[in-house]
Amino acid sequence: MLVLGIDPGTAVTGYGVVRGERLGAASLVECGVIRTKAREPLAVRLLEIYDGVSELIRTHRPDTLAVEDVFYAHNVRTTIVLGHARGVILLAGQQAGIEIVEYPPAEIKKTVVGNGAATKTQVQYMLMRLLRLKSVPTPSDAADGVAAALTCVMSSRAPALVAGALTVGRV
């Protein structure tokens, strides 16, 4: 299974590509960010995000697109603009015909760290441990994209692990 994880943002959109085997270890394929220019109109920035995500999909051909869900910022305008970025990301995935899953930030933290209120530092540490990395994926937006992808990989393993555990004791 190959998952493209995205941490949406209009200035910086983080991404991570994670490969996971059904019952095996996960590995990081690539991570990085799509940067837009702050002085550009929103429509131009959204097109750059859409083009960047579409290119990642063409390059890696992921099975699934995992997108961090909207968090509610104190500033309503920030939440709305973030929603626009998520919209073009979802559109790119839908047009490519790949499965799309969305995870709230707390669910990503709970899956990766075991605590839905984990700090960024805790998430980054666990990414290093779980993916056997020598250093934390940088910048932090890229690490957040990796965490979204890893959440998808770990979540899709869970039914197989439970099924395996249930059949072990059967005669």
Secondary structure, 3 states (H helix, E strand, C coil): CEEEEEECCCCEEEEEEEEECCCCCEEEEEEEEEECCCCCCHHHHHHHHHHHHHHHHHHHCCCEEEEECCCCCCCHHHHHHHHHHHHHHHHHHHHHCCEEEEECHHHHHHHHHCCCCCCHHHHHHHHHHHHCCCCCCCCHHHHHHHHHHHHHHHHHHHHHHHHHHHHHCCC
